[in-house]
Amino acid sequence: MRIAIASGKGGTGKTTVASNMALALANAGSCVTLADCDVEEPNLYLFLPGGEMGVEEVSVSVPAIDKPRCTYCGKCADFCKFNAISVFPGNALIFPGLCHSCGGCSLICPESAIKEVPRRVGIVKRSKPRDGVELITGVLDGGENSSVPVINAVKRGLPDSGIVIIDCAPGTSCNMVSAVRGCDYCMLVTEPTPFGLHDLSLARDVLVKMGIPCGVVINKSVGEDGIIEGYCSAQGLQVIGKIPYDEAIARAYSMGKAALYEDSNLARVFSCAYEKALKGAEKP
């Protein structure tokens, strides 16, 4: 079972859901692999520190020009739709940050003057912070403009079986799409506000187009969640869990502590949400 935790906007509580659900399942005897695919600002390690197991560099292929062989014909620049190559009389420039590593420029060069070389864009860290939980964290290098290669590297390290929980980047950009692709189910975390509803609807539309079943977790619930529940009812979405708006939870979060250790009832909330996700993923 591979579950993504996503949201239309930041600050709704994805990390809270991902970390506490992993701990609740581990406390019940399951083995969980937790993946932090919010690689621009990963923070699951703050709640699950320690147990470092290793670090792996993530690289992408970018072109390098053999200038003695290059005739500066400009075919590579004409081919590149991302403007990663510019050719002038007697000179050619590569802009690695714009390159999408498609390899087309090396194939189209009539002089075979372009080869591909690796360029580091981030790292993947592995740790085992406690029994029953393995944490895989992607970290994008500063200044890089595409998170997708690091997200893909994290997902390549995930097991093919067992429980996998993926903490996605907020929003509905390429980062979120790359993280949820291939998942069995997606939990959309939202808050009962007009802003939360607006971005929840955007995320839901993306998942419908991708064909991934989803349910909703309402965070910061005060018992008056009609703005979200009305939308979910109209769209056929199931509300699979509610996390109360509680000062104790906020205090624990600010100190890097798991909320379920402050409120023992929360363990059941997260376990039930997982069970409902299992049933939701089984529906045709």
Disulfide bonds with the S-S distance in Angstrom:
none
